[in-house]
Amino acid sequence: MSLPGWIRSRWWAPVVLVIAAFALFWPVLGLSLLSDDHVAVWRTGVHGGPWRTGFFRPLADLTIRWGGLLHGPDALGYRVFNVALHGVNTWLVLVLGRQWLGPTRGPWAAWMAAVLFLVYPFHLESVVWIVGRESAMGTTFSLIALVVLGSDAPEARRAWASAGAFFLGALCYESALLLPLIVLPLVATRQPVAWPRFGRWALAWGVAVLAQVGLRMLLQGDLKDSYGGGFFAHDGLTYALNAPKVLGRLFLPPTPEPGEQVARFAALLFVILVVIIVWARRARRSPGSMSPVEAVLWSLLVSCVLPVLGGVSTRTSESDRFLYLPSVFLALLLAFALTQFRNRHLRNIGFVVLVAASVQFTWKGLLDWKAASERTAEVIAGLPPTPAKGRLLVQGLPDNIGGAFVFRNGFAEALLLAGRDTARIVVVPPDTLFLDRAAPVEVGPSDRVHDFGGRLP
């Protein structure tokens, strides 16, 4: 059987982009497990059970188990998978860019989009955090579905293969559940590529949706898990306030200074307004030229539903994994915008500036994750031995460093992975000796209290 044209042509592109991903994220490979990583590796990678409740991401969990069987609990193997996956996603963005932007913007638009996605600095959780692979995997299958739909394969094969990719993506992360909403108007209008006929697409994807519903009911007895249900637990004002935060965080780094973030956001809105005016004027002069950007804008809008529901921080990089799928369409949008420059030198200068700024912010974010890894190792190594007869009461575990998780979760599992006996080690909240913030903990004469100093700035 011959390979599809989108795989067969330019076979070297995925190799180059995966190598580029490792070149950019090389420092990540030496980091330790972080926070929930310990829980996942201990419970799933080592023992083969579900690593947490309240989530329905079985395919992502399987990769943790397979990693444990392949290379044990060592963090390096898990990190190699994450970085390689990001490289593969970058290649899929390149292929999608060729389909959506290539016919009107030229071949370099797709490469610009791929490079901008590769170095995008505000979705590092999905690459650096081992359990963050869930959002990256959901995006992988979402991209496969979009690429297959726009390929030159027979129509029926495109419809059913893309439905299968959507089904698998929904087993990795909730962002993939938005894919039917992204695709629906594009298939209906058959823009910006020759999509399959609506009826054939609707049948295949309808079967995939029913299969997803049936599997969720079978395995967890409910359509939504407790995590997903939490997305809808807020009032309308919360979501209305989340929307501008998401818009700002798509373009801006986090900062603990509210005034600085407001000033940045005002400047961002001005730039967006200017770009919209320029595009609108150009669209009037060239009817029909906006179909690619309309598809990208719609996809970006829908993909931002999850971060709006879940919320993203403007102070730290926490929850930036929500931006992984939106960053695909943001990269396409930025590449489209760059191609609007008719002067080649201006276009190239703009591209270089964006890449250089993104790399700078990426490396700055990686420094936080490096510091979090070092602090994790210090905590584990610095934990004193458990008293011979009493308990070791631990306070002040560091939570995060600039949004890079340290011990928000997973302390007990980290000790187990390090070979420590946790039977008489009790973690209590800082400043007060309370267990689970409810029952008081009485300090016996044989007990020892060790304080790590609390949350880091």
C-alpha positions in Angstrom: 0.0 0.0 0.0 1.4 3.4 -1.0 1.8 6.1 1.6 -0.5 9.2 1.4 1.0 12.1 -0.5 1.2 14.4 2.6 3.5 11.8 4.2 5.4 10.7 1.1 6.4 14.2 0.0 9.3 16.0 1.8 10.0 13.0 4.0 12.9 14.9 5.6 10.7 17.6 7.1 9.5 15.7 10.2 13.1 14.6 10.9 14.4 18.1 10.8 11.6 19.4 13.0 12.0 16.7 15.6 15.7 17.4 15.7 14.9 21.1 16.1 12.6 20.3 19.0 15.4 18.5 20.8 17.8 21.3 20.1 15.4 23.8 21.7 14.4 21.7 24.6 17.7 19.9 25.3 17.9 21.3 28.9 14.6 19.7 29.7 16.0 16.2 29.3 18.0 16.4 32.5 15.1 17.6 34.7 13.6 15.4 37.5 10.0 14.4 37.9 7.8 17.2 39.1 4.7 17.3 41.3 2.0 15.1 39.6 4.7 13.4 37.6 5.7 11.4 40.7 2.1 10.2 41.2 1.7 9.2 37.6 5.0 7.3 37.4 4.6 5.6 40.7 0.9 4.5 40.4 0.8 3.9 36.6 4.3 3.6 35.4 5.4 1.3 38.2 2.2 -0.4 39.4 0.1 -0.2 36.2 -3.0 1.3 37.8 -4.9 4.5 37.1 -2.8 7.3 38.4 -5.6 9.6 39.5 -9.4 9.8 39.6 -11.7 12.3 38.2 -10.1 12.3 34.7 -10.9 10.3 31.6 -7.6 10.2 29.6 -6.9 6.5 29.3 -4.7 6.7 26.2 -2.4 9.3 27.7 -2.2 7.1 30.9 -1.2 4.1 28.8 1.8 6.0 27.5 2.9 6.4 31.2 2.5 2.7 31.7 4.4 1.8 28.5 7.1 4.2 29.5 7.5 2.4 32.9 7.7 -1.0 31.1 10.2 0.3 28.6 12.6 2.4 30.7 11.4 2.2 34.3 10.7 5.3 36.5 13.6 7.3 35.1 12.5 10.8 34.0 14.7 10.9 30.9 12.6 8.4 28.9 9.4 10.2 29.7 10.9 13.6 28.7 12.3 12.2 25.4 8.7 11.2 24.5 7.4 14.6 25.4 9.9 16.5 23.3 9.7 14.1 20.4 5.9 14.5 20.5 6.2 18.2 20.3 8.4 17.8 17.2 5.9 15.6 15.6 3.1 18.1 16.3 5.3 20.8 14.8 5.5 18.8 11.6 1.7 18.3 11.6 1.3 22.1 11.9 3.6 22.4 8.8 1.4 20.0 6.9 -1.8 21.7 8.0 -0.3 25.1 7.0 0.4 23.7 3.5 -3.2 22.8 3.2 -4.8 25.9 4.6 -2.3 28.6 3.7 -0.2 27.2 0.9 -2.6 27.7 -2.0 -2.9 31.5 -1.3 0.1 32.4 0.8 2.9 30.2 -0.7 5.0 27.4 0.7 7.0 29.6 3.2 3.8 30.4 5.1 3.5 26.9 6.3 7.1 26.8 7.4 6.7 30.0 9.3 3.7 28.6 11.1 5.6 25.5 12.0 8.6 27.3 13.4 6.4 29.8 15.3 4.5 26.8 16.9 7.8 25.1 17.7 9.2 28.0 19.7 5.9 29.3 21.1 6.8 30.1 24.7 3.5 30.0 26.5 2.6 26.3 26.3 5.6 24.8 28.0 3.6 22.8 30.5 2.6 20.5 27.6 6.3 19.8 26.7 8.2 20.1 30.0 5.8 18.6 32.5 5.6 14.9 31.9 1.8 14.6 32.6 1.4 17.7 30.5 1.8 15.3 27.5 -2.0 14.8 27.8 -2.8 18.1 26.1 0.0 17.5 23.5 -1.4 14.1 22.6 -4.9 15.5 22.3 -3.5 18.0 19.9 -1.6 15.4 18.0 -4.7 13.5 17.1 -6.7 16.7 16.5 -4.0 17.7 13.9 -4.1 14.3 12.3 -7.8 14.6 12.0 -7.6 18.0 10.3 -4.7 16.9 8.0 -6.4 13.7 6.9 -9.7 15.6 6.2 -7.8 18.0 3.9 -5.6 15.3 2.2 -5.9 13.8 -1.3 -7.2 10.4 0.0 -10.6 9.1 -1.1 -13.5 10.9 0.5 -14.8 8.0 2.5 -11.4 7.1 3.9 -10.8 10.7 4.9 -14.1 10.9 6.7 -13.6 7.7 8.7 -9.9 8.0 9.4 -10.3 11.6 10.7 -13.2 10.4 12.9 -10.9 7.7 14.3 -8.3 10.3 15.1 -10.9 12.5 16.8 -12.0 9.5 18.9 -8.4 8.8 20.0 -7.7 12.4 20.7 -10.7 12.6 23.1 -9.1 9.7 25.0 -6.1 11.9 25.7 -7.4 15.4 26.6 -10.6 17.4 26.7 -9.4 19.9 24.1 -10.0 17.3 21.4 -13.7 17.3 22.2 -13.9 20.8 20.7 -12.8 19.4 17.3 -16.3 18.8 15.9 -17.2 22.4 16.6 -14.1 23.5 14.7 -14.6 21.3 11.7 -18.4 21.7 11.4 -18.6 25.1 9.6 -15.5 24.3 7.6 -16.9 21.1 6.1 -20.3 22.8 5.6 -18.6 25.6 3.5 -15.8 23.4 2.1 -13.3 26.1 2.9 -10.3 26.6 2.9 -9.7 23.1 1.4 -11.9 20.5 -0.4 -13.4 18.9 2.6 -15.4 15.7 2.3 -19.1 16.1 1.7 -21.0 17.1 4.8 -23.3 14.0 5.0 -20.4 11.6 4.8 -18.4 13.5 7.4 -21.4 13.8 9.7 -22.0 10.0 9.6 -18.4 9.1 10.4 -18.0 11.7 13.1 -21.4 11.0 14.5 -20.4 7.3 15.0 -17.1 8.5 16.7 -19.1 10.8 19.1 -21.5 7.9 20.0 -18.5 5.6 20.5 -16.9 8.1 22.8 -20.2 8.5 24.8 -20.6 4.7 25.1 -17.0 4.2 26.2 -17.2 6.9 28.9 -20.5 5.5 30.2 -19.0 2.0 30.2 -15.8 2.8 32.0 -16.8 5.6 34.4 -20.6 5.5 34.4 -21.0 9.2 33.5 -20.5 11.4 30.5 -18.3 13.9 32.4 -15.6 13.3 34.9 -15.2 15.4 38.1 -12.4 17.4 36.5 -14.5 18.3 33.4 -17.5 19.0 35.5 -15.5 21.6 37.4 -15.2 23.7 34.2 -18.9 24.5 34.4 -19.0 25.3 38.2 -18.5 29.0 37.9 -20.9 31.9 37.1 -21.0 33.8 33.8 -19.0 36.7 35.2 -16.0 34.4 35.8 -16.0 33.2 32.2 -16.4 36.8 30.9 -13.4 37.8 32.9 -11.4 34.8 31.8 -11.9 35.6 28.1 -9.6 38.7 28.0 -7.1 36.9 30.2 -6.9 34.1 27.6 -6.5 36.6 24.8 -3.7 38.4 26.6 -1.9 35.2 27.6 -1.9 34.0 24.0 0.5 36.8 23.2 1.9 38.0 26.6 4.2 36.4 29.2 2.9 36.2 32.8 3.9 38.8 35.3 3.0 39.2 39.0 2.5 43.0 38.5 -1.1 43.7 37.5 -0.4 47.2 36.3 2.3 46.0 34.0 0.0 43.4 32.6 -2.8 45.9 32.0 -0.4 48.2 30.1 0.8 45.2 28.0 -2.8 44.2 27.3 -3.7 47.8 26.2 -0.8 47.8 23.7 -1.8 44.3 22.5 -5.4 45.5 21.8 -4.1 48.5 19.8 -1.9 46.2 17.6 -4.8 43.8 17.1 -7.1 46.7 16.1 -4.6 47.9 13.6 -4.2 44.4 12.1 -8.0 44.0 11.8 -8.3 47.3 10.0 -5.5 46.4 7.6 -7.0 43.0 6.8 -10.5 44.4 6.4 -9.4 46.9 3.9 -7.4 44.4 2.0 -10.3 41.9 2.0 -12.5 44.5 0.3 -10.0 44.9 -2.5 -9.5 41.2 -2.9 -12.8 39.3 -2.4 -12.4 35.7 -1.4 -8.8 36.1 -0.2 -9.9 35.9 3.5 -11.2 32.3 3.5 -8.0 30.9 5.0 -7.8 33.4 7.8 -11.5 33.0 8.5 -10.9 29.3 9.0 -7.9 29.9 11.2 -9.8 32.6 13.3 -12.8 30.3 13.8 -10.5 27.5 14.8 -8.6 29.7 17.2 -11.8 31.0 18.7 -13.3 27.6 19.4 -10.0 26.1 20.7 -10.0 28.9 23.3 -13.2 27.6 24.9 -11.3 25.2 27.1 -8.9 27.8 28.5 -11.8 30.2 29.1 -13.7 27.6 31.0 -10.6 26.4 32.9 -9.0 29.7 33.4 -5.3 30.7 32.8 -3.1 32.6 35.1 -1.8 36.1 34.2 0.7 36.0 37.1 2.5 32.7 36.4 2.7 30.0 33.7 0.3 27.8 35.5 -2.4 26.2 33.2 -0.5 27.2 30.0 -1.2 23.6 28.8 -4.7 24.9 28.0 -3.0 27.1 25.3 -1.3 24.2 23.4 -4.1 23.6 20.9 -4.9 27.3 20.5 -1.2 27.9 19.8 -1.5 25.8 16.6 -4.0 28.2 15.1 -2.3 31.3 16.6 0.9 30.2 14.7 -1.1 29.8 11.5 -2.6 33.2 12.0 0.8 34.9 12.7 2.2 33.2 9.6 -0.7 34.5 7.5 -0.2 38.0 8.9 3.5 37.9 8.0 2.7 37.0 4.4 0.7 40.2 4.2 4.0 42.1 4.0 4.6 42.5 0.3 8.2 43.6 1.0 10.2 40.4 1.5 12.7 42.1 3.8 10.0 43.4 6.1 8.4 40.0 6.2 11.7 38.2 7.0 12.5 40.8 9.7 9.1 40.4 11.3 9.5 36.6 11.3 13.0 36.7 12.8 11.9 39.1 15.5 9.0 36.9 16.5 11.2 33.8 16.6 13.9 35.5 18.6 11.4 36.9 21.1 9.7 33.5 21.4 13.0 31.7 22.0 14.0 34.2 24.7 10.7 33.7 26.5 10.9 30.0 26.1 14.4 29.9 27.7 13.2 32.1 30.5 10.3 29.8 31.2 12.7 26.8 31.1 14.7 28.4 33.8 11.7 28.2 36.2 11.3 24.5 35.4 15.0 24.0 35.9 14.8 25.7 39.3 11.7 23.6 40.2 13.6 20.5 39.3 16.6 21.5 41.5 14.3 22.4 44.4 12.5 19.0 44.1 15.9 17.2 44.3 16.9 19.4 47.3 13.7 18.6 49.2 14.0 14.8 48.7 17.7 14.8 49.6 17.2 17.2 52.5 14.4 15.3 54.2 15.8 14.0 57.6 15.3 10.4 58.6 12.2 9.3 60.3 12.6 9.1 64.1 13.0 5.6 65.4 9.8 5.6 67.3 7.9 8.7 66.3 6.7 10.4 63.2 8.3 12.9 60.8 5.9 15.9 60.4 6.7 17.8 57.3 5.7 21.4 56.7 6.3 24.1 54.1 6.7 22.0 51.0 7.4 24.4 48.1 4.4 24.6 45.7 5.7 26.1 42.5 8.4 28.4 41.1 6.8 30.9 38.7 4.1 28.3 37.8 6.6 25.4 37.4 5.3 22.8 39.8 7.4 21.5 42.7 5.3 19.7 45.3 1.8 20.8 44.7 1.1 17.0 44.7 3.2 13.8 44.7 5.4 14.2 47.7 4.6 10.7 49.1 5.1 9.1 45.7 8.4 11.0 45.2 9.7 9.5 48.5 8.5 6.0 47.4 10.3 6.3 44.1 13.4 7.4 46.1 13.2 4.3 48.2 11.9 6.0 51.4 9.3 4.4 53.7 6.4 6.9 54.1 4.4 5.0 56.8 5.4 7.5 59.5 5.8 10.7 57.4 2.9 13.1 57.7 2.6 16.3 55.6 0.8 19.1 57.4 -0.1 22.6 56.2 2.4 25.4 56.9 2.2 27.3 60.2 -0.4 25.1 61.9 -0.1 21.4 62.7 -3.3 20.2 61.1 -3.8 17.1 59.0 -6.0 17.5 55.9 -6.9 21.0 57.3 -9.4 19.4 59.7 -8.1 17.1 62.5 -5.4 18.6 64.7 -2.1 16.8 64.8 -0.7 16.3 68.2 3.1 16.3 68.3 4.3 13.5 70.5 7.6 13.4 72.4 9.2 11.1 69.8 7.9 13.1 66.8 10.1 15.4 64.7 8.9 18.5 62.8 10.8 19.6 59.7 9.8 22.8 57.9 11.0 23.4 54.3 10.1 27.1 54.3 6.8 27.2 52.5 5.8 28.4 49.0 8.5 29.9 46.9 8.0 33.2 45.1 
